[in-house]
Amino acid sequence: MSGRSRRLLWAGARTVGRSLGASVRAWRDPEARNRFWAATGEDWFAMLSEMKGAAMKLGQLASQYDDLLPRELADALRRLQRTAPPRPLADLEAVMAEAWTPAQRARLVAIEEPAAAAASIGQVHRARLDDGRLVALKLRYPEVRTAIDEDVAALGRLFRMARIAPVDGRALDAVLAEIRTRFVEETDYRHERASLERLRVGCRYPFIRMPESIPDLCTESTLVTTWEAADDLETARGWSQAERDRLGDHLARWVVAQVFDIGFVHADPHPGNFGFHRDGTITVYDFGCAVAVRAEARRHMAAGLAAGLDGDWAGVHHVLQAVGAVPAGRALAAADEALFRDVHAAVTAPLLAGPTFDFGDGAIIDAARAVGRRHFRSAFSYRPVPELVFVSRTLSGMYWLERSLGARVRMRALLHAVARKGAC
């Protein structure tokens, strides 16, 4: 077992140890539970932020399932979304030397330090080409590709030990296999460039901006695109309500179009992967994690939404069987209907209650958490659908971006438009 695996294993052991200790010290006390998960979150944050690679990426992914994780744990892991110290450029000179010829390297006449952004897989520097254009130079950390299998396996052991989500072993293995596939793709910047080009071709919305790649400088470990300046989410949060509403409306329309129309999804809704403009346009960055959604899966999701909007619980159950979330042949039970009804009341009904939904009101996520706690045991009877893991990540990320903007979005019309696709 390598040092990386040992660190992850020890994190799981510490979590179990704290859990046993908390049980002795009155685990039923809410304050004791909060302290337990806060300490666990700090431990995991410190470890994963230093390790980078797939380990840090899995922590970021976990943080976006805020409705499943204990709040204190999710809060700590969410810091992985914005906290990633960059490395000195000198540490990555070997990456450029291996990827490019001397003539290609000479095309970059200036590279700024420190990095403009750093994440789990690599970091981005602003640079200037010999023709005067400003570009974004993305360099992959040299060790991350070789550590993927080890990190995914070790994180699986950690999640099993900590038992923080209602997923059985076989289902967790299937989800981890899908995550591994995406990570392998994400560490190959040639795949990222292809995803960027595919989304540029498929996007028909003038309010979405994307950079252009510089093909002759894009390799497995380097990606060079035009530099696209924009304001960050924190800045946009200070704009007028009307400006934020427009941004929120555009973001929701684009996400829904990717899932149900284009069939290809930018699946890394990290706040740093979006830039905002006061005219309502949104710049999208980082296309390393992008997934195709089969036409059949899109039809099933739309049909499931249509059934849910109509209160047709048998229809919802049928769709869950079709996508593999419910075993074939399992009859609709009273517990299933109770869960569907509670989800509808907590989540769907508020989205449909008026012409716009105010994402600034956090009541919907509190209600969703309450449903999760009420039906926690029955959740083990549903299987995660590996094909849709990253679609779920995209939709969850959209919610938190809209929540941060405090946007009021025309969700009722948008959901009914999607449901009509499923009813066809």
C-alpha positions as CSV (number, residue, x, y, z in Angstrom):
1,M,0.0,0.0,0.0
2,S,1.4,3.4,-1.0
3,G,1.6,6.5,1.1
4,R,-1.5,8.0,-0.7
5,S,-3.6,4.9,0.1
6,R,-2.3,4.8,3.7
7,R,-3.4,8.4,4.3
8,L,-6.9,7.7,2.9
9,L,-7.2,4.5,5.0
10,W,-6.1,6.3,8.2
11,A,-8.7,9.0,7.5
12,G,-11.4,6.4,7.4
13,A,-10.1,4.8,10.6
14,R,-10.1,8.1,12.3
15,T,-13.7,8.7,11.2
16,V,-14.7,5.3,12.6
17,G,-12.8,6.0,15.8
18,R,-14.6,9.3,16.3
19,S,-17.9,7.7,15.6
20,L,-17.4,5.1,18.3
21,G,-16.3,7.9,20.7
22,A,-19.3,10.0,19.9
23,S,-21.5,7.0,20.6
24,V,-20.1,6.7,24.0
25,R,-20.5,10.4,24.6
26,A,-24.2,10.5,23.8
27,W,-24.3,10.3,20.0
28,R,-28.0,11.3,20.1
29,D,-27.0,14.7,21.2
30,P,-27.2,17.0,18.1
31,E,-24.3,19.1,19.3
32,A,-22.2,15.9,19.6
33,R,-23.1,14.8,16.1
34,N,-22.3,18.3,14.7
35,R,-18.9,18.3,16.4
36,F,-18.2,14.8,15.0
37,W,-18.9,15.7,11.4
38,A,-17.2,19.1,11.7
39,A,-14.0,17.3,12.9
40,T,-14.3,14.7,10.2
41,G,-14.8,17.3,7.5
42,E,-11.7,19.3,8.6
43,D,-9.7,16.1,8.6
44,W,-10.8,15.1,5.1
45,F,-10.4,18.6,3.8
46,A,-6.8,18.9,5.0
47,M,-5.8,15.5,3.6
48,L,-7.6,15.8,0.2
49,S,-6.6,19.4,-0.6
50,E,-2.9,18.4,-0.2
51,M,-3.1,15.2,-2.2
52,K,-4.8,16.7,-5.3
53,G,-5.5,14.3,-8.2
54,A,-8.5,12.0,-8.1
55,A,-8.5,12.0,-4.3
56,M,-9.2,15.8,-4.2
57,K,-11.6,15.5,-7.1
58,L,-13.7,12.8,-5.4
59,G,-13.9,15.1,-2.3
60,Q,-15.2,17.9,-4.6
61,L,-17.7,15.6,-6.1
62,A,-18.9,14.4,-2.7
63,S,-19.3,18.0,-1.5
64,Q,-21.9,18.7,-4.2
65,Y,-24.3,16.1,-2.8
66,D,-25.2,18.5,0.0
67,D,-28.6,16.9,0.5
68,L,-27.1,13.5,1.3
69,L,-24.1,14.4,3.4
70,P,-24.2,15.7,6.9
71,R,-24.1,19.5,6.7
72,E,-20.9,20.0,8.6
73,L,-19.1,17.4,6.4
74,A,-20.4,19.0,3.2
75,D,-19.4,22.5,4.3
76,A,-15.8,21.4,4.9
77,L,-15.6,19.5,1.6
78,R,-17.1,22.4,-0.3
79,R,-14.0,24.4,0.5
80,L,-12.2,22.0,-1.9
81,Q,-14.1,23.7,-4.7
82,R,-12.2,27.0,-4.1
83,T,-9.0,26.1,-2.2
84,A,-6.2,24.6,-4.2
85,P,-2.8,26.3,-3.8
86,P,-0.9,26.5,-7.1
87,R,2.6,25.1,-7.7
88,P,5.6,27.1,-8.9
89,L,5.8,27.2,-12.7
90,A,9.3,25.8,-12.4
91,D,7.9,22.5,-11.1
92,L,5.9,22.2,-14.4
93,E,8.6,23.1,-16.9
94,A,9.3,19.4,-17.4
95,V,5.6,18.9,-18.5
96,M,6.0,21.5,-21.2
97,A,9.4,20.2,-22.3
98,E,7.9,16.7,-22.7
99,A,4.8,17.9,-24.5
100,W,6.2,20.4,-27.0
101,T,9.1,20.9,-29.4
102,P,11.4,23.9,-28.7
103,A,9.6,25.8,-31.5
104,Q,6.2,25.2,-29.8
105,R,7.6,26.3,-26.4
106,A,9.0,29.4,-28.0
107,R,5.4,30.4,-29.1
108,L,4.7,31.3,-25.5
109,V,6.7,34.5,-25.1
110,A,5.4,35.2,-21.5
111,I,3.8,33.1,-18.8
112,E,2.5,34.9,-15.7
113,E,3.0,33.7,-12.2
114,P,1.4,32.7,-9.9
115,A,-1.2,30.6,-11.6
116,A,-4.5,32.3,-12.3
117,A,-6.3,29.2,-11.0
118,A,-5.3,25.8,-9.6
119,A,-7.4,22.7,-9.1
120,S,-7.1,19.0,-8.5
121,I,-5.8,17.9,-11.9
122,G,-3.7,20.9,-12.9
123,Q,-3.4,24.7,-13.0
124,V,-4.0,27.5,-15.4
125,H,-1.6,30.4,-16.2
126,R,-2.3,33.5,-18.2
127,A,0.2,33.7,-21.0
128,R,0.9,35.6,-24.3
129,L,1.6,34.0,-27.7
130,D,4.1,35.3,-30.1
131,D,1.3,36.8,-32.2
132,G,0.2,38.9,-29.2
133,R,-2.9,37.0,-28.2
134,L,-3.6,36.4,-24.5
135,V,-4.2,32.7,-23.8
136,A,-5.0,30.4,-20.9
137,L,-2.2,27.8,-20.5
138,K,-3.4,24.7,-18.6
139,L,-0.8,22.3,-17.3
140,R,-1.5,18.9,-15.9
141,Y,0.2,17.8,-12.7
142,P,2.6,15.0,-13.7
143,E,1.6,12.5,-11.0
144,V,-2.2,12.6,-11.2
145,R,-2.8,10.2,-14.1
146,T,-0.8,7.3,-12.6
147,A,-2.6,7.7,-9.2
148,I,-6.2,7.5,-10.5
149,D,-6.8,3.7,-9.9
150,E,-5.1,3.9,-6.5
151,D,-7.1,7.0,-5.4
152,V,-10.5,5.6,-6.6
153,A,-9.9,2.3,-4.8
154,A,-8.7,4.0,-1.6
155,L,-11.6,6.5,-1.6
156,G,-14.0,3.6,-2.0
157,R,-12.6,2.0,1.1
158,L,-12.8,5.3,2.9
159,F,-16.5,5.8,2.0
160,R,-17.3,2.2,3.1
161,M,-15.6,2.6,6.4
162,A,-17.2,6.0,7.1
163,R,-20.7,4.8,5.9
164,I,-21.8,8.4,5.1
165,A,-24.2,7.6,2.2
166,P,-27.0,5.0,1.7
167,V,-25.2,3.0,-1.1
168,D,-24.5,-0.7,-1.0
169,G,-21.2,-2.2,-2.0
170,R,-22.1,-3.3,-5.5
171,A,-23.8,0.0,-6.3
172,L,-20.8,1.9,-5.0
173,D,-18.5,-0.2,-7.2
174,A,-20.5,0.7,-10.2
175,V,-20.5,4.4,-9.4
176,L,-16.8,4.4,-8.7
177,A,-16.2,2.7,-12.1
178,E,-18.1,5.5,-13.8
179,I,-16.1,8.1,-11.9
180,R,-12.8,6.4,-12.8
181,T,-13.7,6.5,-16.5
182,R,-14.5,10.2,-16.2
183,F,-11.2,10.9,-14.4
184,V,-9.2,9.1,-16.9
185,E,-10.8,11.3,-19.6
186,E,-10.3,14.4,-17.6
187,T,-6.6,13.9,-17.2
188,D,-6.2,13.7,-21.0
189,Y,-6.4,17.3,-22.2
190,R,-7.0,16.0,-25.8
191,H,-10.3,14.7,-24.6
192,E,-11.0,18.1,-23.0
193,R,-10.3,19.9,-26.2
194,A,-12.7,17.6,-28.1
195,S,-15.4,18.2,-25.5
196,L,-15.0,21.9,-25.8
197,E,-15.3,21.7,-29.6
198,R,-18.4,19.5,-29.3
199,L,-20.2,21.9,-27.0
200,R,-19.2,24.9,-29.1
201,V,-20.8,23.2,-32.1
202,G,-23.9,22.1,-30.1
203,C,-24.5,25.4,-28.3
204,R,-27.1,27.6,-30.0
205,Y,-27.5,30.1,-27.3
206,P,-25.9,33.6,-27.8
207,F,-25.8,34.1,-24.0
208,I,-23.2,31.3,-23.6
209,R,-19.6,32.1,-24.3
210,M,-16.7,29.5,-24.6
211,P,-13.0,29.9,-25.3
212,E,-11.4,28.8,-28.6
213,S,-8.6,26.2,-28.5
214,I,-5.1,26.7,-30.0
215,P,-4.9,23.3,-31.7
216,D,-1.2,23.0,-32.3
217,L,-0.4,23.6,-28.6
218,C,-2.9,21.2,-27.2
219,T,-1.5,17.8,-26.1
220,E,-2.3,15.1,-23.5
221,S,-0.8,17.2,-20.7
222,T,-1.2,20.8,-22.1
223,L,-4.3,22.8,-23.2
224,V,-4.1,26.3,-24.6
225,T,-7.2,28.3,-25.3
226,T,-8.0,32.0,-25.8
227,W,-8.2,34.0,-22.5
228,E,-11.8,34.8,-21.8
229,A,-12.1,37.4,-19.0
230,A,-15.3,37.5,-16.9
231,D,-16.4,38.4,-13.4
232,D,-16.5,35.6,-10.8
233,L,-19.5,34.4,-8.9
234,E,-18.7,36.5,-5.8
235,T,-18.8,39.6,-7.9
236,A,-22.0,38.7,-9.6
237,R,-23.7,38.2,-6.3
238,G,-23.4,41.9,-5.7
239,W,-25.3,42.9,-8.9
240,S,-28.9,44.0,-9.1
241,Q,-31.7,41.4,-8.7
242,A,-32.7,41.9,-12.3
243,E,-29.2,41.2,-13.5
244,R,-28.9,38.1,-11.3
245,D,-32.3,36.8,-12.5
246,R,-31.2,37.1,-16.1
247,L,-28.1,35.1,-15.4
248,G,-30.0,32.5,-13.5
249,D,-32.5,32.1,-16.3
250,H,-29.8,31.7,-18.9
251,L,-27.9,29.2,-16.7
252,A,-31.0,27.0,-16.2
253,R,-31.9,27.1,-19.8
254,W,-28.4,26.1,-20.9
255,V,-28.2,23.2,-18.4
256,V,-31.5,21.8,-19.4
257,A,-30.6,22.1,-23.1
258,Q,-27.4,20.2,-22.6
259,V,-29.2,17.3,-20.8
260,F,-32.3,17.0,-22.9
261,D,-31.5,18.5,-26.3
262,I,-27.8,18.4,-27.0
263,G,-27.2,15.2,-25.2
264,F,-23.7,16.2,-24.1
265,V,-23.2,17.8,-20.7
266,H,-20.5,20.0,-19.1
267,A,-20.4,18.0,-15.9
268,D,-18.1,20.0,-13.6
269,P,-20.3,22.7,-12.1
270,H,-17.4,24.2,-9.9
271,P,-18.2,27.9,-9.3
272,G,-14.8,28.7,-10.8
273,N,-15.8,27.2,-14.1
274,F,-18.2,29.9,-14.8
275,G,-17.7,33.6,-15.5
276,F,-20.4,36.2,-15.5
277,H,-21.2,39.4,-17.4
278,R,-23.6,42.2,-16.6
279,D,-25.3,41.8,-20.0
280,G,-26.5,38.4,-18.9
281,T,-24.0,36.3,-20.8
282,I,-22.1,33.5,-19.1
283,T,-18.6,32.3,-20.0
284,V,-18.0,28.5,-19.4
285,Y,-14.5,27.1,-18.6
286,D,-12.9,23.7,-18.0
287,F,-14.4,21.0,-20.2
288,G,-12.4,18.1,-18.8
289,C,-15.4,16.4,-17.3
290,A,-18.1,16.3,-20.0
291,V,-20.4,13.3,-20.6
292,A,-22.7,12.1,-23.3
293,V,-26.4,11.3,-22.4
294,R,-28.0,8.6,-24.5
295,A,-31.3,9.5,-26.2
296,E,-33.0,6.7,-24.3
297,A,-31.8,8.0,-21.0
298,R,-33.0,11.5,-21.9
299,R,-36.5,10.1,-22.8
300,H,-36.6,8.2,-19.5
301,M,-35.7,11.3,-17.5
302,A,-38.3,13.4,-19.2
303,A,-40.9,10.7,-18.8
304,G,-40.1,10.5,-15.1
305,L,-40.4,14.2,-14.7
306,A,-43.8,14.2,-16.5
307,A,-45.1,11.4,-14.2
308,G,-43.8,13.2,-11.1
309,L,-45.5,16.5,-12.1
310,D,-48.8,14.6,-12.6
311,G,-48.5,12.7,-9.3
312,D,-48.3,9.4,-11.2
313,W,-46.3,7.4,-8.7
314,A,-46.6,4.2,-10.7
315,G,-45.2,6.0,-13.7
316,V,-42.3,7.3,-11.6
317,H,-41.7,3.7,-10.4
318,H,-41.7,2.4,-13.9
319,V,-39.1,4.9,-15.1
320,L,-36.8,4.1,-12.1
321,Q,-37.0,0.4,-13.1
322,A,-36.2,1.3,-16.7
323,V,-33.0,3.2,-15.7
324,G,-32.0,0.5,-13.2
325,A,-32.6,2.4,-10.0
326,V,-35.2,-0.2,-8.9
327,P,-34.8,-3.9,-9.5
328,A,-36.9,-5.4,-12.3
329,G,-40.0,-7.0,-11.0
330,R,-40.2,-5.1,-7.7
331,A,-43.7,-3.9,-7.2
332,L,-44.6,-0.4,-6.2
333,A,-44.8,-0.4,-2.4
334,A,-46.5,2.0,0.1
335,A,-43.0,3.1,1.2
336,D,-42.2,4.1,-2.4
337,E,-45.3,6.1,-2.8
338,A,-44.7,7.8,0.5
339,L,-41.2,8.8,-0.6
340,F,-42.4,10.0,-4.0
341,R,-45.1,12.0,-2.4
342,D,-42.8,13.6,0.1
343,V,-40.2,14.5,-2.6
344,H,-43.0,16.1,-4.7
345,A,-44.2,18.2,-1.7
346,A,-40.7,19.2,-0.6
347,V,-39.1,19.9,-4.0
348,T,-41.4,19.8,-7.0
349,A,-44.3,21.7,-5.6
350,P,-42.3,24.8,-4.6
351,L,-40.7,24.8,-8.1
352,L,-44.2,24.9,-9.7
353,A,-45.9,27.2,-7.1
354,G,-45.4,30.4,-9.1
355,P,-44.2,31.7,-12.5
356,T,-40.7,32.1,-11.0
357,F,-38.8,30.2,-8.2
358,D,-36.7,32.2,-5.8
359,F,-33.4,30.2,-5.4
360,G,-32.4,32.7,-2.7
361,D,-34.9,31.0,-0.4
362,G,-33.2,28.0,1.2
363,A,-36.4,26.4,2.5
364,I,-36.4,23.8,-0.4
365,I,-33.0,22.3,0.6
366,D,-34.0,22.1,4.2
367,A,-37.2,20.3,3.2
368,A,-35.2,18.0,1.0
369,R,-32.9,17.1,3.8
370,A,-35.9,16.4,6.1
371,V,-37.2,14.0,3.4
372,G,-33.8,12.4,3.3
373,R,-33.7,11.8,7.0
374,R,-37.3,10.5,7.1
375,H,-36.7,8.0,4.3
376,F,-33.0,7.2,5.0
377,R,-33.5,3.5,5.5
378,S,-35.6,3.0,2.4
379,A,-33.0,4.9,0.3
380,F,-30.9,1.7,0.5
381,S,-33.5,-0.1,-1.7
382,Y,-32.7,2.3,-4.7
383,R,-29.6,1.8,-6.7
384,P,-27.5,4.8,-8.0
385,V,-27.5,4.8,-11.8
386,P,-23.9,5.1,-13.0
387,E,-24.8,6.6,-16.4
388,L,-26.6,9.5,-14.6
389,V,-24.1,10.2,-11.8
390,F,-22.6,13.1,-13.6
391,V,-25.9,14.4,-14.9
392,S,-27.0,14.5,-11.2
393,R,-23.8,16.3,-10.4
394,T,-24.6,18.9,-13.1
395,L,-28.1,19.5,-11.9
396,S,-27.0,19.7,-8.2
397,G,-24.3,22.2,-9.2
398,M,-26.8,24.3,-11.1
399,Y,-28.9,24.5,-7.9
400,W,-26.0,25.8,-5.8
401,L,-24.9,28.3,-8.5
402,E,-28.5,29.6,-8.7
403,R,-28.7,29.6,-4.9
404,S,-25.5,31.7,-4.7
405,L,-26.8,34.1,-7.2
406,G,-30.1,34.4,-5.4
407,A,-31.7,34.2,-8.8
408,R,-35.5,34.1,-9.5
409,V,-35.9,31.7,-12.4
410,R,-38.9,30.7,-14.6
411,M,-38.6,27.0,-13.5
412,R,-42.3,26.2,-13.9
413,A,-42.3,26.8,-17.6
414,L,-38.9,25.1,-18.0
415,L,-40.0,21.9,-16.2
416,H,-43.3,21.7,-18.1
417,A,-41.4,22.1,-21.4
418,V,-39.1,19.2,-20.4
419,A,-42.1,17.1,-19.3
420,R,-43.7,17.5,-22.7
421,K,-40.7,15.8,-24.2
422,G,-41.4,12.8,-22.0
423,A,-45.1,12.7,-22.8
424,C,-44.5,12.5,-26.5
